[in-house]
Amino acid sequence: MYNKAAKFGFTNDHVVQCSQELDTLLNEYQDMFLFHEVV
């Protein structure tokens, strides 16, 4: 993502899409981690 942002800019559609996908994956990971902490 950083390489794309450096090449195309942070507002480029591909960079934004990559950032959103990363956010989704990080949220899923965090949810899994928190679920295991509670159980």
VMD Tcl script that builds the backbone (N, CA, C; Angstrom):
set m [mol new atoms 117]
animate dup $m
set s [atomselect $m all]
$s set {name element resname resid chain x y z} {
  {N N MET 1 A 0.827 -1.180 0.000}
  {CA C MET 1 A 0.000 0.000 0.000}
  {C C MET 1 A 0.876 1.249 0.000}
  {N N TYR 2 A 1.912 1.249 0.806}
  {CA C TYR 2 A 2.778 2.430 0.878}
  {C C TYR 2 A 3.466 2.701 -0.459}
  {N N ASN 3 A 3.878 1.624 -1.132}
  {CA C ASN 3 A 4.522 1.797 -2.435}
  {C C ASN 3 A 3.549 2.399 -3.451}
  {N N LYS 4 A 2.311 1.910 -3.431}
  {CA C LYS 4 A 1.300 2.460 -4.337}
  {C C LYS 4 A 1.029 3.927 -4.009}
  {N N ALA 5 A 0.939 4.236 -2.727}
  {CA C ALA 5 A 0.667 5.616 -2.318}
  {C C ALA 5 A 1.803 6.541 -2.729}
  {N N ALA 6 A 3.037 6.064 -2.598}
  {CA C ALA 6 A 4.178 6.887 -2.988}
  {C C ALA 6 A 4.195 7.130 -4.497}
  {N N LYS 7 A 3.744 6.139 -5.252}
  {CA C LYS 7 A 3.770 6.248 -6.707}
  {C C LYS 7 A 2.566 7.004 -7.261}
  {N N PHE 8 A 1.371 6.740 -6.703}
  {CA C PHE 8 A 0.142 7.278 -7.273}
  {C C PHE 8 A -0.547 8.335 -6.426}
  {N N GLY 9 A -0.173 8.464 -5.159}
  {CA C GLY 9 A -0.826 9.409 -4.267}
  {C C GLY 9 A -1.855 8.720 -3.389}
  {N N PHE 10 A -2.082 9.292 -2.231}
  {CA C PHE 10 A -2.959 8.665 -1.243}
  {C C PHE 10 A -4.431 8.648 -1.651}
  {N N THR 11 A -4.816 9.492 -2.575}
  {CA C THR 11 A -6.232 9.547 -2.969}
  {C C THR 11 A -6.535 8.726 -4.219}
  {N N ASN 12 A -5.548 8.056 -4.759}
  {CA C ASN 12 A -5.750 7.198 -5.929}
  {C C ASN 12 A -6.723 6.078 -5.583}
  {N N ASP 13 A -7.594 5.746 -6.531}
  {CA C ASP 13 A -8.629 4.734 -6.283}
  {C C ASP 13 A -8.039 3.397 -5.837}
  {N N HIS 14 A -6.939 2.979 -6.450}
  {CA C HIS 14 A -6.325 1.703 -6.097}
  {C C HIS 14 A -5.724 1.739 -4.683}
  {N N VAL 15 A -5.163 2.870 -4.320}
  {CA C VAL 15 A -4.591 3.022 -2.977}
  {C C VAL 15 A -5.697 3.018 -1.931}
  {N N VAL 16 A -6.787 3.714 -2.201}
  {CA C VAL 16 A -7.919 3.756 -1.269}
  {C C VAL 16 A -8.513 2.359 -1.106}
  {N N GLN 17 A -8.667 1.635 -2.218}
  {CA C GLN 17 A -9.203 0.276 -2.154}
  {C C GLN 17 A -8.286 -0.622 -1.328}
  {N N CYS 18 A -6.998 -0.514 -1.539}
  {CA C CYS 18 A -6.025 -1.305 -0.780}
  {C C CYS 18 A -6.117 -0.972 0.710}
  {N N SER 19 A -6.245 0.296 1.021}
  {CA C SER 19 A -6.359 0.726 2.410}
  {C C SER 19 A -7.631 0.177 3.057}
  {N N GLN 20 A -8.724 0.198 2.315}
  {CA C GLN 20 A -9.984 -0.318 2.848}
  {C C GLN 20 A -9.912 -1.823 3.085}
  {N N GLU 21 A -9.273 -2.542 2.169}
  {CA C GLU 21 A -9.115 -3.988 2.343}
  {C C GLU 21 A -8.251 -4.288 3.564}
  {N N LEU 22 A -7.195 -3.515 3.742}
  {CA C LEU 22 A -6.339 -3.688 4.908}
  {C C LEU 22 A -7.104 -3.392 6.195}
  {N N ASP 23 A -7.896 -2.339 6.196}
  {CA C ASP 23 A -8.715 -2.015 7.367}
  {C C ASP 23 A -9.656 -3.168 7.725}
  {N N THR 24 A -10.283 -3.746 6.717}
  {CA C THR 24 A -11.198 -4.862 6.939}
  {C C THR 24 A -10.462 -6.050 7.556}
  {N N LEU 25 A -9.311 -6.384 6.999}
  {CA C LEU 25 A -8.534 -7.507 7.529}
  {C C LEU 25 A -8.067 -7.252 8.956}
  {N N LEU 26 A -7.625 -6.035 9.228}
  {CA C LEU 26 A -7.184 -5.704 10.591}
  {C C LEU 26 A -8.347 -5.750 11.573}
  {N N ASN 27 A -9.512 -5.308 11.158}
  {CA C ASN 27 A -10.689 -5.373 12.028}
  {C C ASN 27 A -11.074 -6.819 12.316}
  {N N GLU 28 A -11.011 -7.671 11.287}
  {CA C GLU 28 A -11.322 -9.089 11.483}
  {C C GLU 28 A -10.313 -9.727 12.427}
  {N N TYR 29 A -9.053 -9.405 12.253}
  {CA C TYR 29 A -8.008 -9.939 13.129}
  {C C TYR 29 A -8.234 -9.480 14.573}
  {N N GLN 30 A -8.528 -8.205 14.741}
  {CA C GLN 30 A -8.758 -7.671 16.074}
  {C C GLN 30 A -9.971 -8.339 16.719}
  {N N ASP 31 A -11.032 -8.536 15.962}
  {CA C ASP 31 A -12.218 -9.204 16.492}
  {C C ASP 31 A -11.889 -10.619 16.945}
  {N N MET 32 A -11.109 -11.343 16.159}
  {CA C MET 32 A -10.719 -12.704 16.525}
  {C C MET 32 A -9.879 -12.699 17.799}
  {N N PHE 33 A -8.955 -11.769 17.892}
  {CA C PHE 33 A -8.079 -11.672 19.056}
  {C C PHE 33 A -8.884 -11.340 20.307}
  {N N LEU 34 A -9.764 -10.373 20.209}
  {CA C LEU 34 A -10.574 -9.985 21.363}
  {C C LEU 34 A -11.520 -11.105 21.774}
  {N N PHE 35 A -12.062 -11.831 20.794}
  {CA C PHE 35 A -12.953 -12.946 21.104}
  {C C PHE 35 A -12.215 -13.992 21.917}
  {N N HIS 36 A -10.977 -14.304 21.553}
  {CA C HIS 36 A -10.200 -15.311 22.268}
  {C C HIS 36 A -9.798 -14.837 23.661}
  {N N GLU 37 A -9.642 -13.524 23.836}
  {CA C GLU 37 A -9.304 -12.970 25.148}
  {C C GLU 37 A -10.472 -13.127 26.113}
  {N N VAL 38 A -11.690 -12.960 25.617}
  {CA C VAL 38 A -12.889 -12.981 26.456}
  {C C VAL 38 A -13.252 -14.417 26.823}
  {N N VAL 39 A -13.087 -15.335 25.888}
  {CA C VAL 39 A -13.516 -16.726 26.107}
  {C C VAL 39 A -12.617 -17.428 27.071}
}
mol reanalyze $m
mol bondsrecalc $m
mol representation Tube
mol addrep $m
